[in-house]
Amino acid sequence: LIQDNSNLAKLSRAAEIASLVDSDTRTHVVVSASELIGLIPVLRELAQNKRSVVVHVPISSADDITDVLAVRDSGCAVLRSATAQQAVDFSLVASLSAQKLGVPFIHCFANTSGAVDVQAYEPVADNADIVAFLKSEKDESEEGNVENVSAADAAYAVVAQAMTLFDTSYSPVTYVGAADAALVYATFGSELSAETLGAAGAVQISLYRPLSVQAVVAVLPQSATRLVALEQVVRQPTAWGPLLFDLATVLHSREWEAQEDRARPIILDAVSAASPTEFSAAQLAQVTKHAEELNSPAHFDPAAIAGITTSNTLAEDVAGLSVDEQKKRVESIPYGQLLRDLFKQRLHVANAAESRSIWGDAGQVGSTPEFGFGQLAAAERERTRLVQAVTDVLRDVSVPLSKALHTALNQWLGSKDDAAVASHALADEINALLDAETTSSLDAVRRLRGHFARQSSWLVGADEWAYDLGSSGVHHVISSGLNVNMLVLDTAQYPFAATDKNGTRKKDVGLYAMNYGTAYVASVAVYASYTQVLQALAEADAFPGPSVVVAYLPHAGGVFGGNYSPIEVLQQSKLAVDSGAWPLYRWDPTKADSARFQLDSERLRRSLEDFLQRENVLAAIGHSEPKLSGIRASVEGKIGERLARKARGDVDTLLGGLGGPPLLVLFA
């Protein structure tokens, strides 16, 4: 069936996969998890163009799962198989569902290559029901157009139907364990047995995107008093995992509120690098016992409680900080962790981004970005001098250069702004070749050798910068034209106040930057769309000029406050984004006029599309029924005459009632 309907390809380059955006061919693509973040723009385009592409991703570690979850808001459906048999079956489920729904799928499966526990599976035979499934007419409910049927529920129904073609026990969301469990785990696709769970239960989510809230609510037992997100993720921008926020959305949804007299369970987050299937019954019992003692939203490391050793990235030594200091830093400024994870050794933050003075702590005014900008501007000038020095050396035929150095310098000069080429590896290679040369003609290049690697230069600060944009460093950065990036965090709670406590009006940094027309601008919210944040940061880094990313992080006590509540932050973010008070968008002035502004707020975009669709329908009706224009003109004429007669009568009445001496009115 796949051979008849698809092209099976192994593609690793974004350009090759991007070619699928303009193709109607149903294609299967195999990529590594580490490539997904770089493919975010392509995945978004595939989703917007409704391409029936299936991206198969082998996963073998927490790092792989973290990369998969990083693209959860790309618009692609995300399906995970837990066994070898499911990997075979779900690959076809993804293909069939993608064709039926017009939605690209990301299918992640366990990579058991070289493993001892290689699992056997039964091949899928030709099935007339599969052909009938594809040939069946698409029902309106499959696109979420029927009242009270969401797009997520419609997709759930299609995927569930496709699953039953292979095994009637399959379901996009399943429950296993005690029917009266007080503590229930929630996992992303992992299979936990009833024996391992003991008195607990587990909601196992295979179809993670789009997530059917109704399906999760339906399988969660009435007896549940604690709901634990059992997550296998690392390198998170916050101490809370992505599944925790999805569960919070479920517990505060309309579907949940519709249930009468049902208590909301305490929500907990168990995050580690260990897979849920690694826990034995005894070890999971220890985790269950610990979770039962927690009486408010909290997060903990289940692997540490169970005595399982993991290589958690967060526990690694970073910049000499202790584990506790790293955790505090991550909890305080999640966007800073995103920058570190995305740009790694290329990242250069010029100002003290994690200093309390930057964030206006204890009522202080946040430090302006001028000092850090001065550092970055100086570095840009030095790199410009390096470019000129390399150019002069290559043009001067009298300079004795080895063939290897000549090739490396040419390669660098041609792609000096491409981070993939002008990397630290190439810089190290060039520096080693420079050391091998003895000519003094290379002295100018040697003095500037520290600028070969293309850095990702950032200024990070708070929304205090937004109160006096004209005289602050924000203005200088935007107008400079230099390749400098700014990340401005807004910690105000929704609904927003127009002025601060001193009555100073707050400016819109994004709108201010867009008015210049030469800067890349993005508005993001990590708790509303994690994937969009990654895409915006990557695009800002690649933009050949100033970039401004305005990021929302509602925090009542400031980023260093101790009253951090993930549920509150999630609610504030969703309210601000869904209401349009904090729109998600990206602005790239180098693109064509029609593509410069990208509105990423899903609800706002759908509302706008619905409005434009209604306008188009009304316009079509007007053109298809020409008699309406004559009727309208006739009605408007009669109404106008009536109003004119009434106006003349009112004037006569007014003038007739005026008495006394004449009145002279002078207008200045």
N, C-alpha and C positions, 0 to 999 in steps of 0.2 A: 504493500500500500504506500509506504514512504517512497519507494522508487518511482511509483507512478505519479506521485503528487508533489515531490519535493526534490531539492538539491541538497545533498549532504556535503558540507564543506567544513574544513578546519581553517578558520581565519583568525589571525592574531593581530592584525593591524587595523587601527580605527578607520583608516581611509578605505580599506577593503570592505569593512562592515558597513561603513556609511553609504556605500554604493547600493545597499539593499533598500535604502529609504525610497529611492525612485524606481524600485522594482516590485512587480506584483507577484514574483515567484515566491512560492512557499519554501522557505529555506531553513535548514537546521545548521546552527553554528556552534562549534565547540571552542570555548575560551577558558582561560584560567581565571580563578577568582581575583587574582591580583590585577588583572586587566580591566575589571569592571568599572572602577572609579574613573579611569581615563576614557571609558566609553559612555559616560553619563550623557553627554550631548547627543550622541548617536542613538542611545536607547530612548531618549525623550522624543527625538524626531521619528523613530519607528513607531512609538506609541501615538504621536499626534497624527501620523499618516496612516494609522490602523493597518500596519503590515503584519502578516501572519508569519512572523519569524519566531523560531524557538532557539533560545540561547541555552545550551547545555553547559553546566558548570560543575566540574568535579570538585568535591570538598573533602578535605582530610584533616582539618585542624580548626581551632577557634579563629585563627586569622582568616581562613577562607570564609567561614560563616560571617565574620564581621564585615568582610568586603561585600558579600552578597546582601547583607542587611543595609549596607550603606547606600545601595541603589533602590531601596524599597519604595521610594517616592518618585521613581522615574516614569511612572505610568504603565510599566510592564507588569503583568501578572507574575507572581512568584510562587512556584510550586516545588515542594521538596519531597523526595522519595527516601525511605529509610532502609530499604532492603534491596538486594539485587533484583528480585522479581518486580518490586515496585519501580526500580529504575527503568526496566524494560517497558513495563506497562504505562508508567506515568510519562515516559517520553512520547508515547502515542497519544495519551490523554492530553498532553500539552499541545501536540500538533493538531489534534481534532478540535480542541477548544479554541485554539488560536484562529483556525479557519472559520469556525462558527461565530465567534465573537468579534473577529477583526481586531484582536489585541495581541501584541507580542508577548511571549512567555519566557521567563527565566526558570529553567528546570535545573535544580541542583541535586546532585546524587553523590552517594558515598564513593570515594575513590579508593578501591581496595586493591589497586595494582601492586603486586608484590607482597600483599598481606598474606598471613598464614590462613586466616579464616575466609578463604575465597568461597563465595556462596554460589550455589547452583540456581539456575532459573529455567523456566519453561518458555520456549520461544512462542511468539504470538502467531497463531494460524490465521489464515484468511477468515474474515467474519462478515457475513452478509449484513449483520446489524450495524457494523461500522460504516459500511457504504450507505445504508439507509439513514444513519445519523447525519452524515455529511449532506445527503440529498434532501433531507427534511427542510421544510420552509422555516425561516427564522421567525420566531414568535416575537411580538412586541415586548413581551416581558424580558426577553434576553438582552434587550438594550436598556432596561430600566425605565421604559416609557409608561408602564402601567401604574396607576395610582397606588401608592404605598409599597411599591416594589423598587428598591434601590438598585443601582448598577452593581453593587457588590453582591446583593442577594441574587440578581439575575445571573451574574457570572458563576456564583456558587451552584446554581441549579444546572447550568450547562456542564460545568466540570463534574458535578456529581453524576449526571447522566452519562457522561463519557466514561467515568470510572466504572460504572456498573457493567459496561460492555466487556470488561476484563475480569472483574471480580466483584460480586455483589456485596462483599464485606468492606470494600473501599468506601471512604467518605472524605470530603475535604476537611471536615472537622469531626473528630471522634472523641468519645469519652471512654476511659477504661478505669477500672478500680471499683471500690466500694460504692454502692448506690447511695449510701447515707454518709458519705465522707464529710467530715467537718473541715478538713484541710485538703485543698485541691491544687495540684500543680498545673501550670500551663507551659507547654513546650512548643518549639518550632520544629515540627516534623519528626522528632525522636519518638521511638516506640518504647514505652515502659510497660512491663507486664503487670498484671494484677498481683502476682506473687511478690514482685519487687516493691510495689506500692504499699502492700499491707493494708492498713486501715485508711490510707489516703486514696485519692483519686487523681486523675490527670486528664486535662483537656489537651489533645494533641492536634496541632494545627498544621495540616499539610499545605493547604492553599492560604498562604500568608498575605498575599495581595491579589485582588482586593479582599480585604478581611470582612466577612459577613458577620456583623454584630449580632444579628438575629440568630445565626447558627451557634455562636458561642453562648449566648444567653440561653438557648434552648437546651444545650447539653449540660450546662452547669447545674449540678444538683441543688435542690432547695436547701439542703442541709449545710451547704458550704458557709463557713464563717471566716475562713482565711483563704485567699487566692494568691498563690506564690508563682511568680514568673521565674521559671528555672531556665536560665539563659547561659549559653556557651558563647561568650563574646569577649573580646579584648579591645584595647585601644579606643575606649569610649570617651567622648568629649565630656560626659558627666559620669558620676558614680552609678547612675541608673541606666539600665539597659533599654533597648527599643521596645521589647515586648511588654515591659512594665507600662509604658505610656499607651500602648494599644489596649491593654487591659483596663487602664484608667478610663479610656474613652468608652469602652464597653460598659463599665459600671456607672457611667454618667450619661448614658445615651437615652434616647426616647424609648427604645425598646426595653431598656431596663426599668425606666420610670413607669412604663405601662403596666408593669406587674404590681398588683396590689399587695400591700403588706409583706413585701419581700425585703428583708434587711440586706444592706450592702456589705459584702465581706470586707475585712481588713485586707489591704493589698500590700504584698511584700515582694522584694526583688532579691533573688538569689543568683548572683553573677559570678562566673568563674570561667577558666579555660577548659574545664572538664565537661565532656559530653554527658548528658543525663543517663545515657546507657552505661556509663562507666561505674555508676553507683550500684553496689550490691544492695540486697534487701536490708542488711544490717546497717550499712552506711547511710542509706536513704532514711532509715528509721531515726538515726541521729539528727539528720537535717530536719526531719519532720518535728521531732521533739523540740529542737531549737526554735523553729518557726512558731510553734504553738505557744511559746512563752512571750512572743512579741505582740504587743497590744496596740501598736500604731504603725503607720507606714514606715518601713525601714528597709535597708538593704544589707546583705551580708554575703560572705564567701562560703558557699556550701562545700566546696572542695576542702577548704581548710578545716571545717567542722568535721568532715568525714575522714580526714587524714589522707586525702588524695593529693599527691604532689603534681603541680602544674607549672608550666612556664608562662605565667601571666605577665604580659608585657608591662602592665602597670607597676609590677614589683621590681622592674629593672631599675638600676641606678641611672638617673637622668640628671645631668648637670650638678651632680653632687648632692642632690636632695634625698632625704630619707623617704621611705614609703609613705609615711603619714603626711609629710610635706607635699609629696606628689599628689596624694588623694585630695588634700585640701585645695591644692592649686587647680586640679581638674574640676572639683565641685564649684570653685569660685568663678573661674573664667573658662567655660567650656569651649568658647571660640578659640582661645589660645591653644588648647589641646588639639583642636582641629587643624590649626596652622602647623603645629609641630608634626602631626601625623601625615599631613598632605605634602609638605615640602621638605620635611626631614632636615638633612644637613645643609640644604640650600637656604633655609629660613634665616633671615636676619631682621630682628625687631629692634629698631634703633632707640626706642625710648623704654623706660622702666615700666613695661606693660602691666606688671603685676604689683606695682607699688601702690600703696593706698592713696598717695597724693594724686595719681592719675585719675582716680575714680571719685575724687571729691569726698573722701571718707570723712566722717565726723563734721560734715557741713563745710569742709574746705572747698574752694573752687578748684576744679580739676586743672592740672598742669597743661599748658598749651603745647601744641606739637612742634613749635618752632625749632627747639633744640635738636630733637630727633631728625627733623627735616633737614637741618643744616648738615648733619652727619651724612644722611643719604645723598644730599645734593653734592657734597664733596666726593663721595664714592662714585657717583655718576660721572663727574668731571674727570676723575682719575681713570675710569674705564674708557672714556672717550679718548683720553691721551694714549691709552694702551692700544686702542684701535688704530690711531694714527701712527704710533710707533711700529706696529706690526706691518701696516700698509707700506710704510717707508722702507722697511727691511726687505719685504718681498719685491718691491719695485727696483731696489738697488741691486743690479746684477753683480756688482763688485763684492757684495757681502758673501763670504763663503758659508753656505748652509748645507747641512747634510740633507739627503733626500727625505729622510724620515721627518726631520724638523720642518722642512719646507712643506711637505704634505700636511702635517698636523696643523701648522699655522694657517694654511689655506683653508683647511676644513673648519677651523675655529672662526676665521674671518667671515666665511660665508654663512655661518649659522650661529653667530655669537649671541643672538637673542633667543635662540631655541634651547630651552633648558635640557631637552633630551640629548642635544649634541654638545652644547657648551657645559658639560657636566664636570663634576669634580674628578672623574676618572680621566677625561681628556685633559683637564688642567694638570693633573699629576703627570700624565704622559709628556705634555709639553715641557713642564718644569724639569723633568728628568733629562729630556733632550737638550734643554738649555744648559744644564749643568755640564753636559758633555762637550759643549762648544767653548772655545777659548777666545774667540774674536771679541773685541771691545765694541764692535758695531751693534752688539745685542744688549749693551748696558742699559739703554732706555727701556727695553722690553723687560729686562731682569728686574729693574726697579719697580715695575708695575705688575709683576707676575701674580700678585695676590688677587687680581681682578679677572683672571681667565674664566673661572667658574661663574656662571650666571646665578646670582643670588636672587632670592625672593624677598624684596625689601618692604617692610611694613612699619607703619606707625599705628599703634593701638591706643584707644582712649575712650572716654565716656561722652555722654551726650551734653556735658557742660560746655563742650566745644561748640554746640549748636546755638548758643545764646548770643554770640557776637561774632558771626561768621566773617564779616568784613575785615575786622582787625585781628582775627586769630590766624594761626598757622594754616587752618583749613583753606582759606583763600589763597595763601601762597602756594600750597601744594597743588591745588587745582589749576591755578594759572601758570604754574612753572613749566608745564609740558614735559617734566622729567618722569622717568619710569619709576614712580613711587606709589605704593599702595597704602590706603588708609582703611582701618577697620574701626568704625565708630559704634559703640554699644549704647543702646538706649534701655535703661533699666526701669523706666516709668511704668507704673501699673495702669491697666486699662479700667475705666475710661481715662484718657489722657487730659491733663490740665494744659491750658494754653500758655500759662505763664508759671514761673517759679514763685517761691515764697516772697521774693523781693519785687514781684510784678514784672520782671523782665520776660519779654515774649520769646518763645522758643522758635527757632527757624527750622525749616525742612532742609536738612543737609543734602538729601538726595536730589530734590528739586533744584536747589541752589547749584549743585554740581552739574546737573543736566543742562542748565541754562548756558553754561559755557560751551557745550557742544563738542568738547574735545576730550572729555574724561569718560572712562567706563564707570557706570554707576549700577549698584545693585542694592535691593532691599531684601533682607533675609530674616528668617526666624528658625533657629535650630529645632525648636520644639514643635514647629508646624510642618516643616519639610526639610529633613536632614539632607536629602539628596540635592535639593536646590541650593543649599548652602555650599556643598562641595563643588557644585558646578560653578557657582558665582565666584568662589575663591580661586578656582583654577582659571577661569576666564579673566579675572582681574590680574592674576599673575602673568598670563600670556599677553595681555594688552600692552602695546608699545607706547605707553604714556601713563599719566596719572589715573589712578583708580580709587573709587570711594565705595566701600561696602558698609552699608548701615544695617546693623544687626540688632534684633530685638531680644532682650533677656529680662523679662519682668522679675524684679527682685525687691521686695518690700524693704529689706534692710541693707540694700546695696550688695555688691558682689562678695563682700567680705562678711556679710551678716550671718548670724548663726541660725536664723529661723527659716532655712531653705526648705520648701515643701514642693516636691515634684508634681503633686496633683495640682497645687495652686498655680505653679508656673505653667503647666500644661493648659489649664483652663484659661488663664490670662492670655496665653499665646493664641489659642484657638479663637477666643472671643475677638481679640484684636485683628487677627487675620481674616476671619470669616465675615466680620462686620465691614471690612474695608478700611478700618482705622489704621491698620498696618498692612498695606498691600505688599505682596511679594512680586518683585519684578527685576528685570535685567535690561540695561540700556547700553548698547554698543554702537558708538557713532561711526565706526568703520564699516558697518554693514549697510546694505541697501535700505532705502527709506522704509519699505514695508516690513523689514525684519529688524529694525533697530531696537524697537521696544518689545519686550517679551513679558506678558503678564503671566506670572506663575501661580497666582492665587486661584486654586481650582474652582471654588465656589463663585468668586467674582467673574472668572472667565466664563463659567457656565451661564451665569445670569446675563452677562453681556451677549453671549451667543444667542440665548433665548430671546433677548430684546431685539437683536438684529434680525433674527429669524422672523419675529412678528412683524417688524418693519418691512421686511422683504415680502411677506405674505400680503400685507396691506397694500404695498405698492403694486404687487402683481394684480390684486383684485381691482385696483383703480384703473390699471391699464387694460384689463380684460373686460371691464364694464364701462365703456365710454359714456354711457347715458348718465352715470353718476355725476360727472363733471357738470353737465347741463343742469341737473337737478340742484346740485350744490350752488351753482351760480344764481339760479332762480330764487332759492331759499335765502341766500345771502342778500340778494337784492331787496326782497320784501322786508327782511329784518332791518336792513339799513334804512329803508324809507321810513319804517315805523319809528326807529330810534331818532331819525332826523326830525320827524314831525313832533315827537315828544320833546326833543331838545328845544325846538323853536317855541313850543308852548311854555316850557319852563322858563325860558329867557323872557318871554313877554310877561309872564306872571311876575317875575322878579323885578323887571323894569317898572311895571305898573305899580308895584308896591313901594317903590322908592319915593321919598318926599324930602322936602327941605331944600336948603341951598345946594348949588352944584358942589361936587367933590372933585378935587384935583389930586391925582395920584402920580407921584414922580418915582421913576425907577432908576436907581444908580447903576 
